[in-house]
Amino acid sequence: MDLSFTPEEESFRDKVRAFFRDKLPARLSTLVREGKRLRKSDMEEWHAILNERGWLANHWPEEWGGPGWSVIQRFIFDNESALAHAPRVVPFGVNMLGPVLIKYGSEEQKKQWLPRILDGSDWWCQGYSEPGAGSDLAGLKTTAVRKGDVYVVNGQKTWTTLGQHADMIFCLVRTDPAAKKQEGISFLLIDMKSPGIEVRPITLIDGEQEVNEVFFTDVEVPVANLVGEENLGWTYAKYLLTYERTNIAGVGFSIASFERLKEVAQMQKKGGRALADDPLFAARMARVEIDLANMQTTNLRVLAAVAGGGAPGAESSMLKIKGTEIRQEITSLTRRAYGSYAAPYIPEALEAGWNGEDVGPEDAAMAAPSYFNNRKLSIFGGSNEIQKNIISKAILGL
């Protein structure tokens, strides 16, 4: 594979850089660079800016509002976005549901939901995990019983990221309890304002309400909101998860975080010299840099695999494993680089507009919260152990 960009691709990169320079609000990029929490309004603001330029759903076909980019152009955009410290696009509608609807949804569903994803009319969340169905997602117990022209849904979802903001939720539900686990599941689109839905926040150790429990009690959902065919939801779920796992890898964001780590390692001292010159610390950084370069190549391979409109296969599991491990190692090294300055917990420092006194170097207060929050990366989206099972089965034939 030739990893050098053509003159046309270099020109495209210049155009992307100019866009971020001119259109990315400095306030948002500062929040991202400093690791501060983004409000719903911040994320919506950036979505609107991207959508106005036609770049929000950059992997969608032009027919449905995408820019018609090549896989290399998308790779360039994602990397430049991270290096510019742009907010990540909230993935649920654009990166996860959108591809499913484009491939499996009816024409009516595409016309109804895809424009609303783009213009921000609907904020989507994901209803997959349950208290007894995480890595073994096929063990889900939320039921949907058809009664005339509606499904009646009962059950519980958990770890629903940003569900407190959502207007809609796409859910995996069990429609045939007598079938084998994977064969009795359907894919439903549910209005979060429906009677019988209750959202309960799960407050995390840092005080943030990032995830939620969602309860369904006799919730009526129009049959028209069934995506594809009844009992074939597992097929659509696997297709969606390949996109989620590829996005979790976060190659561009790892590159940006690693650049920041190198700055911190030069700034911090050990034994009177830069921490970057310490042999043990330098060796760990070198290992990350090598892995990151290799992951860029893998990322390009996965993108090339979907150039014709297909979904990435087991390669997305490889990318998810290595990508999350690299991101975790970067946050671990950053926390170690700050040393004792990373220990104090100052929750106010995570909020936009905080101008209190720093305990140590700039951004040190964010090091530990970022490290602990990123522990989840190897679990959600299908734990890394499950990804290894997928690889051993799909590639090694075990």
C-alpha positions as CSV (number, residue, x, y, z in Angstrom):
1,M,0.0,0.0,0.0
2,D,1.3,3.4,-1.0
3,L,0.9,5.6,2.1
4,S,2.0,8.9,0.5
5,F,-0.7,11.3,-0.6
6,T,-1.3,12.3,-4.2
7,P,-1.1,16.1,-5.2
8,E,-4.9,16.1,-5.3
9,E,-5.1,14.6,-1.8
10,E,-2.5,17.1,-0.5
11,S,-4.7,19.9,-2.0
12,F,-7.7,18.4,-0.2
13,R,-5.8,18.4,3.1
14,D,-5.0,22.1,2.6
15,K,-8.7,22.8,2.1
16,V,-9.7,20.9,5.2
17,R,-7.1,22.7,7.3
18,A,-8.4,26.0,6.0
19,F,-11.9,25.0,7.0
20,F,-10.8,24.2,10.6
21,R,-8.8,27.4,10.8
22,D,-11.7,29.5,9.6
23,K,-14.8,27.7,11.0
24,L,-13.8,25.9,14.1
25,P,-14.7,28.2,17.1
26,A,-11.6,28.8,19.2
27,R,-13.8,28.3,22.3
28,L,-14.6,24.7,21.2
29,S,-11.1,23.8,20.3
30,T,-9.8,25.1,23.6
31,L,-12.3,23.0,25.5
32,V,-11.3,19.9,23.6
33,R,-7.6,20.5,23.9
34,E,-7.9,21.1,27.7
35,G,-10.1,18.0,28.2
36,K,-13.1,20.0,29.5
37,R,-16.6,18.7,29.4
38,L,-18.7,19.7,26.3
39,R,-22.3,20.7,26.8
40,K,-25.1,19.5,24.5
41,S,-25.2,23.0,23.0
42,D,-21.4,22.8,22.2
43,M,-21.8,19.5,20.3
44,E,-24.9,20.7,18.5
45,E,-23.0,23.9,17.4
46,W,-20.2,21.9,15.9
47,H,-22.6,19.5,14.1
48,A,-24.4,22.5,12.6
49,I,-21.2,24.0,11.3
50,L,-20.2,20.7,9.7
51,N,-23.6,20.1,8.2
52,E,-23.7,23.6,6.7
53,R,-20.5,22.7,4.9
54,G,-21.9,19.3,3.9
55,W,-19.2,17.4,5.8
56,L,-21.1,16.1,8.8
57,A,-21.9,12.6,7.4
58,N,-18.7,12.3,5.3
59,H,-19.1,8.6,4.9
60,W,-22.7,8.8,3.6
61,P,-23.4,8.6,-0.2
62,E,-24.1,11.8,-1.9
63,E,-27.7,10.7,-2.5
64,W,-28.4,11.1,1.2
65,G,-26.3,14.2,2.0
66,G,-22.8,12.9,2.1
67,P,-19.9,14.7,0.3
68,G,-18.9,11.8,-1.9
69,W,-15.4,11.6,-0.4
70,S,-13.0,8.7,-1.0
71,V,-11.7,6.7,1.9
72,I,-8.4,8.6,1.8
73,Q,-10.3,11.9,2.0
74,R,-12.2,10.7,5.0
75,F,-9.0,9.5,6.6
76,I,-7.4,13.0,6.0
77,F,-10.4,14.8,7.4
78,D,-10.6,12.6,10.6
79,N,-6.9,13.2,11.3
80,E,-7.0,16.9,10.6
81,S,-10.1,17.2,12.8
82,A,-8.2,15.6,15.7
83,L,-5.1,17.7,15.2
84,A,-7.3,20.8,15.2
85,H,-8.9,19.7,18.5
86,A,-12.4,19.7,17.0
87,P,-15.1,18.1,19.0
88,R,-15.9,14.5,18.0
89,V,-19.1,14.0,16.1
90,V,-21.7,12.4,18.4
91,P,-21.7,9.0,16.7
92,F,-25.1,7.5,17.4
93,G,-27.1,9.1,14.6
94,V,-24.4,9.9,12.0
95,N,-22.0,7.1,12.3
96,M,-24.1,4.2,13.6
97,L,-27.8,4.5,12.7
98,G,-27.2,6.3,9.5
99,P,-25.3,3.5,7.7
100,V,-27.8,0.9,9.0
101,L,-30.7,2.9,7.5
102,I,-28.9,3.5,4.2
103,K,-28.2,-0.2,3.8
104,Y,-31.3,-1.9,5.4
105,G,-34.0,0.8,5.9
106,S,-37.0,1.3,3.7
107,E,-37.2,4.3,1.4
108,E,-39.7,5.9,3.7
109,Q,-37.4,5.5,6.7
110,K,-34.5,6.9,4.9
111,K,-36.5,10.0,3.8
112,Q,-37.9,10.5,7.2
113,W,-34.9,10.0,9.5
114,L,-31.7,10.7,7.5
115,P,-32.4,14.4,6.9
116,R,-33.3,14.8,10.6
117,I,-30.0,13.3,11.7
118,L,-28.2,15.8,9.5
119,D,-30.1,18.9,10.5
120,G,-30.1,18.0,14.2
121,S,-33.8,17.6,14.6
122,D,-33.3,14.3,16.3
123,W,-30.6,13.4,18.9
124,W,-30.2,9.6,18.9
125,C,-28.9,7.2,21.5
126,Q,-28.2,3.5,21.4
127,G,-30.3,0.9,23.2
128,Y,-28.1,-2.2,23.2
129,S,-26.6,-3.1,26.6
130,E,-28.8,-4.5,29.4
131,P,-27.9,-5.4,33.0
132,G,-27.6,-9.1,31.9
133,A,-26.4,-8.5,28.3
134,G,-23.2,-6.6,27.8
135,S,-20.4,-8.5,26.0
136,D,-23.0,-11.3,25.4
137,L,-25.4,-8.9,23.7
138,A,-27.4,-11.7,22.2
139,G,-28.6,-12.5,25.8
140,L,-30.8,-9.4,25.8
141,K,-34.3,-9.7,27.4
142,T,-36.1,-6.5,26.4
143,T,-39.2,-7.8,24.6
144,A,-41.4,-6.4,21.8
145,V,-44.7,-8.0,21.3
146,R,-46.7,-7.1,18.1
147,K,-50.3,-6.1,18.7
148,G,-51.9,-4.9,15.5
149,D,-49.9,-2.0,14.0
150,V,-47.7,-1.5,17.1
151,Y,-45.0,-3.3,19.1
152,V,-45.4,-3.2,22.9
153,V,-41.9,-2.9,24.4
154,N,-41.0,-3.9,28.0
155,G,-37.5,-4.1,29.5
156,Q,-34.4,-2.2,30.5
157,K,-31.3,-0.8,28.8
158,T,-28.3,0.4,30.6
159,W,-25.1,2.4,30.0
160,T,-27.0,4.5,27.5
161,T,-24.5,7.2,26.6
162,L,-26.0,10.7,26.5
163,G,-29.5,9.3,26.7
164,Q,-30.6,12.2,28.8
165,H,-30.4,14.4,25.7
166,A,-32.0,12.0,23.3
167,D,-35.2,12.4,21.3
168,M,-34.9,8.9,19.8
169,I,-33.3,5.6,20.6
170,F,-32.5,2.7,18.3
171,C,-33.0,-0.6,20.2
172,L,-32.4,-4.2,19.9
173,V,-35.5,-6.1,21.2
174,R,-36.5,-9.7,21.4
175,T,-39.5,-10.5,19.2
176,D,-39.3,-14.3,19.2
177,P,-38.4,-15.6,22.6
178,A,-38.6,-19.2,21.3
179,A,-35.9,-18.8,18.7
180,K,-32.1,-19.2,19.3
181,K,-30.7,-16.1,20.9
182,Q,-29.4,-14.4,17.8
183,E,-32.4,-15.3,15.7
184,G,-35.2,-13.7,17.6
185,I,-34.0,-10.1,17.8
186,S,-35.4,-7.1,15.9
187,F,-34.2,-3.5,15.4
188,L,-36.7,-0.8,16.5
189,L,-36.6,3.0,16.3
190,I,-38.3,4.4,19.5
191,D,-39.4,7.9,20.3
192,M,-38.0,8.8,23.8
193,K,-41.1,10.9,24.5
194,S,-43.3,7.8,24.3
195,P,-45.4,7.1,27.4
196,G,-43.8,4.4,29.5
197,I,-40.2,5.4,29.0
198,E,-38.1,6.5,32.1
199,V,-34.5,7.7,32.0
200,R,-32.5,7.4,35.2
201,P,-29.0,8.9,35.3
202,I,-26.0,6.9,36.4
203,T,-23.7,9.3,38.2
204,L,-20.1,8.4,37.6
205,I,-17.2,8.7,40.1
206,D,-16.3,12.1,38.7
207,G,-19.8,13.4,39.2
208,E,-20.7,13.3,35.5
209,Q,-24.0,12.0,34.1
210,E,-22.6,10.5,30.9
211,V,-24.6,7.3,30.9
212,N,-28.1,6.3,31.9
213,E,-30.6,3.5,32.5
214,V,-33.6,3.5,30.3
215,F,-36.8,1.6,31.3
216,F,-39.6,0.6,29.0
217,T,-43.0,-0.2,30.4
218,D,-45.7,-1.1,27.9
219,V,-44.2,1.4,25.4
220,E,-46.1,1.3,22.0
221,V,-43.9,1.6,18.9
222,P,-45.3,1.8,15.4
223,V,-44.6,-1.2,13.3
224,A,-43.4,1.2,10.7
225,N,-40.4,1.8,13.0
226,L,-39.1,-1.7,12.5
227,V,-35.8,-1.6,10.5
228,G,-35.6,-4.4,7.9
229,E,-37.3,-7.6,8.7
230,E,-38.5,-8.9,12.1
231,N,-36.1,-11.3,13.8
232,L,-33.2,-10.2,11.6
233,G,-32.0,-7.5,13.9
234,W,-28.8,-9.3,14.8
235,T,-27.6,-8.9,11.2
236,Y,-28.2,-5.2,11.4
237,A,-26.6,-5.0,14.9
238,K,-23.4,-6.6,13.7
239,Y,-23.2,-4.2,10.7
240,L,-23.6,-1.3,13.1
241,L,-21.1,-2.6,15.6
242,T,-18.3,-2.7,12.9
243,Y,-18.7,1.0,12.4
244,E,-18.8,1.7,16.2
245,R,-15.6,-0.4,16.8
246,T,-13.8,1.4,14.0
247,N,-14.8,4.8,15.5
248,I,-13.8,3.8,19.0
249,A,-10.3,3.2,17.7
250,G,-9.9,6.9,17.3
251,V,-6.7,7.0,15.3
252,G,-6.7,10.7,14.7
253,F,-7.4,11.5,18.4
254,S,-4.6,9.2,19.5
255,I,-2.2,11.1,17.2
256,A,-3.3,14.4,18.8
257,S,-3.1,13.0,22.3
258,F,0.4,11.6,21.6
259,E,1.6,14.9,20.4
260,R,0.4,16.5,23.6
261,L,2.1,13.7,25.6
262,K,5.4,14.5,23.9
263,E,5.0,18.2,24.9
264,V,4.3,17.2,28.5
265,A,7.3,14.8,28.6
266,Q,9.6,17.6,27.5
267,M,8.2,20.0,30.0
268,Q,8.3,17.6,33.1
269,K,11.6,16.9,34.7
270,K,13.2,13.8,36.3
271,G,16.6,14.0,37.8
272,G,17.2,17.4,36.4
273,R,16.4,16.5,32.8
274,A,13.4,16.2,30.6
275,L,11.2,13.2,31.3
276,A,11.4,12.4,27.6
277,D,15.0,11.6,28.0
278,D,14.5,9.1,30.7
279,P,15.3,5.7,29.1
280,L,12.3,3.8,30.5
281,F,9.8,6.5,29.8
282,A,11.2,7.1,26.4
283,A,11.0,3.4,25.6
284,R,7.3,3.3,26.5
285,M,6.7,6.3,24.3
286,A,8.5,4.8,21.4
287,R,6.4,1.6,21.7
288,V,3.2,3.7,21.5
289,E,4.6,5.6,18.5
290,I,5.4,2.4,16.6
291,D,2.0,0.9,17.4
292,L,0.2,4.1,16.4
293,A,2.0,4.2,13.0
294,N,1.0,0.5,12.4
295,M,-2.6,1.3,13.4
296,Q,-2.7,4.1,10.8
297,T,-1.9,1.5,8.2
298,T,-4.6,-0.8,9.5
299,N,-7.1,2.0,9.5
300,L,-6.4,2.7,5.9
301,R,-6.9,-1.0,5.1
302,V,-10.3,-1.1,6.9
303,L,-11.4,2.1,5.1
304,A,-10.3,0.6,1.8
305,A,-12.4,-2.5,2.6
306,V,-15.6,-0.4,2.8
307,A,-14.9,1.8,-0.2
308,G,-17.5,0.0,-2.3
309,G,-20.2,0.4,0.4
310,G,-19.6,-2.7,2.4
311,A,-18.9,-3.0,6.1
312,P,-15.5,-3.7,7.6
313,G,-15.1,-7.3,8.8
314,A,-12.9,-8.7,11.5
315,E,-10.3,-6.0,10.7
316,S,-12.6,-3.6,12.7
317,S,-12.1,-5.8,15.7
318,M,-8.4,-5.6,15.3
319,L,-8.6,-1.9,15.0
320,K,-10.8,-1.7,18.1
321,I,-8.4,-3.7,20.2
322,K,-5.3,-2.0,19.3
323,G,-6.9,1.5,19.1
324,T,-8.3,1.3,22.6
325,E,-5.1,-0.1,24.0
326,I,-3.1,2.7,22.5
327,R,-5.5,5.4,23.8
328,Q,-5.3,3.9,27.3
329,E,-1.5,3.7,27.2
330,I,-1.3,7.4,26.2
331,T,-3.5,8.5,29.0
332,S,-1.6,6.3,31.4
333,L,1.7,7.8,30.3
334,T,0.3,11.3,30.5
335,R,-0.9,10.7,34.1
336,R,2.5,9.3,35.0
337,A,4.3,12.3,33.4
338,Y,2.4,14.7,35.6
339,G,3.2,12.6,38.7
340,S,1.7,13.9,42.0
341,Y,0.2,16.9,40.2
342,A,-2.3,14.5,38.6
343,A,-3.5,13.2,42.0
344,P,-5.8,16.1,43.3
345,Y,-9.4,15.8,42.2
346,I,-10.8,19.2,41.3
347,P,-14.2,18.6,39.6
348,E,-14.7,22.3,38.9
349,A,-11.6,22.1,36.7
350,L,-13.5,19.8,34.3
351,E,-16.1,22.5,33.5
352,A,-15.9,25.2,30.9
353,G,-15.2,28.6,32.2
354,W,-13.3,27.5,35.3
355,N,-10.5,29.9,36.1
356,G,-9.3,28.7,39.5
357,E,-5.8,28.2,40.5
358,D,-4.0,25.2,38.9
359,V,-2.4,22.7,41.2
360,G,0.8,22.2,39.2
361,P,1.2,22.5,35.4
362,E,-1.6,23.5,33.1
363,D,-3.9,20.6,32.2
364,A,-2.6,18.4,35.0
365,A,-6.1,18.3,36.7
366,M,-7.4,16.6,33.5
367,A,-4.8,13.8,33.5
368,A,-6.3,11.4,36.1
369,P,-10.0,11.9,35.0
370,S,-9.0,11.2,31.4
371,Y,-7.1,8.1,32.4
372,F,-9.9,6.6,34.5
373,N,-12.6,7.5,31.9
374,N,-10.6,5.8,29.2
375,R,-10.5,2.5,31.1
376,K,-14.0,1.9,29.6
377,L,-12.7,1.8,26.0
378,S,-11.6,-1.8,26.1
379,I,-15.1,-2.8,27.4
380,F,-17.8,-0.9,25.5
381,G,-18.6,-1.6,21.9
382,G,-17.8,-5.2,22.6
383,S,-15.1,-6.0,25.0
384,N,-11.6,-6.7,23.7
385,E,-11.8,-10.3,24.8
386,I,-14.9,-10.7,22.6
387,Q,-13.1,-9.0,19.7
388,K,-10.3,-11.6,20.0
389,N,-12.9,-14.3,19.7
390,I,-14.3,-12.7,16.6
391,I,-10.8,-12.5,15.0
392,S,-9.9,-16.1,15.9
393,K,-13.1,-17.3,14.3
394,A,-13.3,-15.1,11.2
395,I,-9.6,-15.0,10.3
396,L,-8.0,-18.1,11.9
397,G,-11.0,-20.4,11.5
398,L,-10.8,-21.5,15.2
